[in-house]
Amino acid sequence: MTNVTTVKIGKMPGRLNEFALGANTTVAEALAIAELTVGEFEVKVDGNTVTDFNQTIAGANTILLTA
């Protein structure tokens, strides 16, 4: 895997876990790897609300599910 980045993924309130993912990984793929489902939660990547889960995580540091 080239261009690997470490991303913290989790649900708030709750726990964050670190994952080493490729820069071309999508938000949807990252959530699946973290075994999280969106449901009623809002998805934020580095504090910005995301609605297109097909966007890549390139440069992201955190992916949070918030109530």
N, CA and C atoms as an extended XYZ file, in Angstrom:
201
Properties=species:S:1:pos:R:3:atomname:S:1:resname:S:1:resid:I:1 pbc="F F F"
N         0.857       -1.167        0.000 N   MET     1
C         0.000        0.000        0.000 CA  MET     1
C         0.904        1.230        0.000 C   MET     1
N         0.697        2.107       -0.952 N   THR     2
C         1.485        3.331       -1.008 CA  THR     2
C         0.674        4.475       -0.419 C   THR     2
N         1.374        5.517       -0.027 N   ASN     3
C         0.708        6.671        0.570 CA  ASN     3
C        -0.190        6.272        1.732 C   ASN     3
N         0.373        5.569        2.678 N   VAL     4
C        -0.372        5.124        3.850 CA  VAL     4
C        -0.454        6.273        4.851 C   VAL     4
N        -1.627        6.441        5.424 N   THR     5
C        -1.833        7.463        6.439 CA  THR     5
C        -2.487        6.825        7.655 C   THR     5
N        -2.166        7.340        8.827 N   THR     6
C        -2.792        6.848       10.046 CA  THR     6
C        -3.975        7.747       10.359 C   THR     6
N        -5.147        7.137       10.487 N   VAL     7
C        -6.382        7.883       10.717 CA  VAL     7
C        -7.034        7.366       11.993 C   VAL     7
N        -7.466        8.266       12.850 N   LYS     8
C        -8.221        7.893       14.040 CA  LYS     8
C        -9.693        7.882       13.661 C   LYS     8
N       -10.361        6.758       13.936 N   ILE     9
C       -11.765        6.597       13.562 CA  ILE     9
C       -12.543        6.149       14.787 C   ILE     9
N       -13.707        6.756       15.004 N   GLY    10
C       -14.513        6.347       16.136 CA  GLY    10
C       -15.851        7.040       16.204 C   GLY    10
N       -16.588        6.683       17.240 N   LYS    11
C       -17.919        7.218       17.496 CA  LYS    11
C       -17.857        8.006       18.789 C   LYS    11
N       -18.476        9.190       18.791 N   MET    12
C       -18.492       10.026       19.985 CA  MET    12
C       -19.902       10.151       20.507 C   MET    12
N       -20.152        9.940       21.765 N   PRO    13
C       -19.132        9.586       22.743 CA  PRO    13
C       -18.658        8.156       22.520 C   PRO    13
N       -17.452        7.898       22.894 N   GLY    14
C       -16.886        6.571       22.709 CA  GLY    14
C       -15.391        6.629       22.560 C   GLY    14
N       -14.879        5.650       21.857 N   ARG    15
C       -13.436        5.462       21.751 CA  ARG    15
C       -12.979        5.650       20.309 C   ARG    15
N       -11.773        6.168       20.146 N   LEU    16
C       -11.129        6.290       18.841 CA  LEU    16
C       -10.093        5.191       18.705 C   LEU    16
N       -10.016        4.611       17.509 N   ASN    17
C        -8.978        3.626       17.210 CA  ASN    17
C        -8.191        4.128       16.010 C   ASN    17
N        -6.913        3.781       15.961 N   GLU    18
C        -6.062        4.186       14.843 CA  GLU    18
C        -5.990        3.082       13.804 C   GLU    18
N        -6.055        3.497       12.542 N   PHE    19
C        -5.964        2.578       11.412 CA  PHE    19
C        -4.969        3.133       10.404 C   PHE    19
N        -4.161        2.259        9.823 N   ALA    20
C        -3.258        2.632        8.736 CA  ALA    20
C        -3.980        2.325        7.433 C   ALA    20
N        -4.329        3.382        6.705 N   LEU    21
C        -5.122        3.233        5.483 CA  LEU    21
C        -4.450        3.947        4.324 C   LEU    21
N        -4.733        3.472        3.136 N   GLY    22
C        -4.222        4.120        1.937 CA  GLY    22
C        -4.934        5.433        1.691 C   GLY    22
N        -4.257        6.379        1.086 N   ALA    23
C        -4.824        7.697        0.826 CA  ALA    23
C        -6.043        7.628       -0.090 C   ALA    23
N        -6.143        6.586       -0.912 N   ASN    24
C        -7.273        6.452       -1.827 CA  ASN    24
C        -8.457        5.707       -1.214 C   ASN    24
N        -8.377        5.376        0.070 N   THR    25
C        -9.489        4.732        0.764 CA  THR    25
C       -10.633        5.735        0.879 C   THR    25
N       -11.867        5.282        0.630 N   THR    26
C       -13.009        6.177        0.762 CA  THR    26
C       -13.464        6.234        2.220 C   THR    26
N       -14.280        7.220        2.527 N   VAL    27
C       -14.843        7.338        3.870 CA  VAL    27
C       -15.662        6.087        4.181 C   VAL    27
N       -16.455        5.619        3.224 N   ALA    28
C       -17.270        4.417        3.430 CA  ALA    28
C       -16.405        3.202        3.727 C   ALA    28
N       -15.305        3.040        2.995 N   GLU    29
C       -14.399        1.911        3.228 CA  GLU    29
C       -13.747        2.011        4.606 C   GLU    29
N       -13.357        3.224        4.994 N   ALA    30
C       -12.723        3.428        6.295 CA  ALA    30
C       -13.685        3.067        7.427 C   ALA    30
N       -14.947        3.476        7.297 N   LEU    31
C       -15.937        3.149        8.320 CA  LEU    31
C       -16.180        1.645        8.388 C   LEU    31
N       -16.193        0.978        7.231 N   ALA    32
C       -16.383       -0.477        7.198 CA  ALA    32
C       -15.205       -1.189        7.865 C   ALA    32
N       -13.999       -0.732        7.591 N   ILE    33
C       -12.808       -1.324        8.206 CA  ILE    33
C       -12.868       -1.151        9.721 C   ILE    33
N       -13.370        0.000       10.181 N   ALA    34
C       -13.494        0.267       11.613 CA  ALA    34
C       -14.729       -0.405       12.214 C   ALA    34
N       -15.491       -1.103       11.378 N   GLU    35
C       -16.714       -1.804       11.795 CA  GLU    35
C       -17.730       -0.857       12.429 C   GLU    35
N       -17.900        0.321       11.788 N   LEU    36
C       -18.869        1.309       12.251 CA  LEU    36
C       -19.934        1.523       11.179 C   LEU    36
N       -21.161        1.745       11.616 N   THR    37
C       -22.244        2.082       10.695 CA  THR    37
C       -22.756        3.475       11.041 C   THR    37
N       -23.148        4.204       10.024 N   VAL    38
C       -23.534        5.600       10.201 CA  VAL    38
C       -24.859        5.733       10.954 C   VAL    38
N       -25.896        5.034       10.526 N   GLY    39
C       -27.200        5.139       11.172 CA  GLY    39
C       -27.645        6.580       11.289 C   GLY    39
N       -27.964        7.015       12.494 N   GLU    40
C       -28.436        8.381       12.753 CA  GLU    40
C       -27.296        9.364       13.030 C   GLU    40
N       -26.068        8.902       12.947 N   PHE    41
C       -24.931        9.746       13.288 CA  PHE    41
C       -24.534       10.660       12.133 C   PHE    41
N       -23.931       11.777       12.494 N   GLU    42
C       -23.338       12.689       11.523 CA  GLU    42
C       -21.876       12.269       11.369 C   GLU    42
N       -21.381       12.271       10.143 N   VAL    43
C       -19.993       11.889        9.887 CA  VAL    43
C       -19.171       13.157        9.671 C   VAL    43
N       -18.067       13.251       10.419 N   LYS    44
C       -17.173       14.397       10.281 CA  LYS    44
C       -15.760       13.901       10.008 C   LYS    44
N       -15.138       14.511        9.024 N   VAL    45
C       -13.740       14.228        8.705 CA  VAL    45
C       -12.958       15.492        9.035 C   VAL    45
N       -12.071       15.377        9.994 N   ASP    46
C       -11.294       16.522       10.472 CA  ASP    46
C       -12.187       17.713       10.818 C   ASP    46
N       -13.357       17.430       11.429 N   GLY    47
C       -14.261       18.477       11.881 CA  GLY    47
C       -15.269       18.958       10.864 C   GLY    47
N       -15.139       18.511        9.613 N   ASN    48
C       -16.055       18.934        8.548 CA  ASN    48
C       -17.076       17.845        8.268 C   ASN    48
N       -18.359       18.214        8.235 N   THR    49
C       -19.418       17.257        7.960 CA  THR    49
C       -19.283       16.711        6.551 C   THR    49
N       -19.423       15.387        6.428 N   VAL    50
C       -19.290       14.706        5.141 CA  VAL    50
C       -20.629       14.049        4.793 C   VAL    50
N       -21.071       14.250        3.558 N   THR    51
C       -22.276       13.569        3.083 CA  THR    51
C       -21.954       12.641        1.916 C   THR    51
N       -20.830       12.871        1.254 N   ASP    52
C       -20.383       12.012        0.149 CA  ASP    52
C       -19.371       11.015        0.704 C   ASP    52
N       -19.848        9.808        1.004 N   PHE    53
C       -18.981        8.800        1.609 CA  PHE    53
C       -18.046        8.148        0.596 C   PHE    53
N       -18.144        8.552       -0.675 N   ASN    54
C       -17.244        8.037       -1.700 CA  ASN    54
C       -15.999        8.900       -1.852 C   ASN    54
N       -15.924       10.000       -1.098 N   GLN    55
C       -14.721       10.825       -1.171 CA  GLN    55
C       -13.582       10.101       -0.456 C   GLN    55
N       -12.368       10.353       -0.906 N   THR    56
C       -11.213        9.681       -0.308 CA  THR    56
C       -10.799       10.375        0.984 C   THR    56
N       -10.046        9.659        1.787 N   ILE    57
C        -9.606       10.181        3.080 CA  ILE    57
C        -8.235       10.843        2.998 C   ILE    57
N        -7.714       11.063        1.810 N   ALA    58
C        -6.383       11.633        1.630 CA  ALA    58
C        -6.172       12.852        2.524 C   ALA    58
N        -5.167       12.793        3.362 N   GLY    59
C        -4.833       13.901        4.248 CA  GLY    59
C        -5.645       13.971        5.528 C   GLY    59
N        -6.586       13.069        5.707 N   ALA    60
C        -7.440       13.112        6.905 CA  ALA    60
C        -6.700       12.608        8.124 C   ALA    60
N        -7.053       13.164        9.278 N   ASN    61
C        -6.484       12.729       10.551 CA  ASN    61
C        -7.512       12.001       11.404 C   ASN    61
N        -8.779       12.461       11.357 N   THR    62
C        -9.824       11.830       12.161 CA  THR    62
C       -11.123       11.708       11.375 C   THR    62
N       -11.830       10.618       11.632 N   ILE    63
C       -13.177       10.416       11.106 CA  ILE    63
C       -14.031       10.096       12.324 C   ILE    63
N       -15.022       10.952       12.591 N   LEU    64
C       -15.852       10.794       13.769 CA  LEU    64
C       -17.319       10.647       13.400 C   LEU    64
N       -18.006        9.774       14.112 N   LEU    65
C       -19.454        9.701       14.050 CA  LEU    65
C       -19.946       10.417       15.295 C   LEU    65
N       -20.771       11.442       15.104 N   THR    66
C       -21.269       12.215       16.236 CA  THR    66
C       -22.783       12.237       16.240 C   THR    66
N       -23.348       12.298       17.439 N   ALA    67
C       -24.809       12.322       17.586 CA  ALA    67
C       -25.345       13.706       17.307 C   ALA    67
